[in-house]
Amino acid sequence: MAPQLVPEKNRQCLDACAECVATCEACAQRCIAAADTAMVRCVQLCLDCATLCQAGATLLARDSGHAAGLCDQCAEACDACATECERFDDELMRECAQACRRAAERCRAMAP
């Protein structure tokens, strides 16, 4: 059996963050393509959320001592993004909100 690369205690949060990154990036692109000024805030929050989740996933993968602190910020960004995405009636935005809620929950479990 191969050694586990990522500590088990970090795995669920890392997976949720990775899913959130992909979904937020796709959602931001959908908003940009729509060229709707009502979606500007959504683009900003999706990109912020994706950036923080990516950084969190990286720190979790290397079992960094800084991961827990970043997870707290990540959870806040995920909540804000989810709330904004929920304002729109779009399947991808609903998926994004759900991914953000899952990541926020997992990040809070890791935060100090």
C-alpha positions as CSV (number, residue, x, y, z in Angstrom):
1,M,0.0,0.0,0.0
2,A,1.4,3.4,-1.0
3,P,1.9,6.0,1.8
4,Q,-0.8,8.6,2.1
5,L,0.4,11.8,0.6
6,V,-2.0,14.1,2.4
7,P,-2.7,13.6,6.1
8,E,-6.2,12.2,6.6
9,K,-7.2,15.0,9.0
10,N,-6.7,17.5,6.0
11,R,-8.2,15.3,3.2
12,Q,-11.9,16.3,3.5
13,C,-11.2,20.0,3.7
14,L,-8.7,19.8,0.9
15,D,-11.2,18.0,-1.3
16,A,-13.9,20.5,-0.6
17,C,-11.6,23.4,-1.3
18,A,-10.5,21.9,-4.6
19,E,-14.1,21.4,-5.7
20,C,-14.9,25.0,-4.6
21,V,-12.0,26.4,-6.7
22,A,-13.2,24.7,-9.8
23,T,-16.8,25.7,-9.3
24,C,-16.1,29.3,-8.4
25,E,-13.8,29.7,-11.4
26,A,-16.6,28.3,-13.7
27,C,-19.2,30.5,-12.0
28,A,-17.0,33.6,-12.4
29,Q,-16.6,32.9,-16.1
30,R,-20.3,32.4,-16.5
31,C,-20.9,35.8,-14.9
32,I,-18.3,37.5,-17.1
33,A,-19.8,36.0,-20.2
34,A,-23.2,37.2,-19.2
35,A,-21.9,40.8,-19.3
36,D,-24.5,41.7,-16.7
37,T,-23.4,44.5,-14.3
38,A,-25.6,42.9,-11.6
39,M,-23.1,40.0,-11.5
40,V,-19.9,42.1,-10.9
41,R,-20.0,41.4,-7.2
42,C,-20.5,37.7,-7.8
43,V,-17.4,37.6,-10.1
44,Q,-15.3,39.3,-7.4
45,L,-16.5,37.0,-4.7
46,C,-16.1,33.9,-6.8
47,L,-12.5,34.8,-7.7
48,D,-11.6,35.8,-4.1
49,C,-13.1,32.5,-2.9
50,A,-11.3,30.5,-5.5
51,T,-8.0,32.1,-4.6
52,L,-8.3,31.5,-0.9
53,C,-9.5,28.0,-1.4
54,Q,-6.6,27.2,-3.7
55,A,-4.1,28.6,-1.1
56,G,-5.9,26.7,1.6
57,A,-5.7,23.4,-0.4
58,T,-2.0,24.0,-1.0
59,L,-1.3,24.6,2.7
60,L,-3.4,21.6,3.7
61,A,-1.6,19.3,1.2
62,R,1.7,20.2,2.8
63,D,0.3,20.0,6.4
64,S,1.4,23.6,7.0
65,G,1.0,25.1,10.4
66,H,-0.6,28.1,8.7
67,A,-3.4,26.1,7.1
68,A,-5.8,26.4,10.1
69,G,-5.5,30.2,10.1
70,L,-6.2,30.5,6.4
71,C,-9.1,28.1,6.7
72,D,-10.9,30.7,8.9
73,Q,-10.6,33.3,6.2
74,C,-11.5,30.8,3.5
75,A,-14.7,29.9,5.3
76,E,-15.7,33.6,5.4
77,A,-15.0,34.0,1.7
78,C,-17.0,30.9,0.9
79,D,-20.0,32.1,2.9
80,A,-20.0,35.4,1.2
81,C,-19.7,33.8,-2.3
82,A,-22.5,31.4,-1.5
83,T,-24.8,34.1,-0.4
84,E,-24.1,36.1,-3.5
85,C,-24.5,33.1,-5.9
86,E,-27.8,32.2,-4.2
87,R,-29.3,35.6,-5.4
88,F,-29.3,34.3,-9.0
89,D,-31.6,31.7,-10.7
90,D,-28.9,29.7,-12.5
91,E,-28.0,26.1,-12.1
92,L,-24.2,26.7,-12.1
93,M,-24.6,29.4,-9.5
94,R,-26.6,27.0,-7.3
95,E,-23.9,24.4,-7.7
96,C,-21.3,27.1,-6.8
97,A,-23.2,28.1,-3.7
98,Q,-23.4,24.5,-2.6
99,A,-19.7,23.9,-3.1
100,C,-19.0,27.0,-1.2
101,R,-21.2,26.0,1.7
102,R,-19.4,22.5,1.8
103,A,-16.0,24.2,1.8
104,A,-17.0,26.6,4.5
105,E,-18.2,23.8,6.7
106,R,-15.0,21.8,6.2
107,C,-12.8,24.9,6.6
108,R,-14.5,25.8,9.9
109,A,-13.7,22.3,11.2
110,M,-10.0,22.9,10.5
111,A,-9.9,26.5,11.8
112,P,-8.5,27.2,15.3
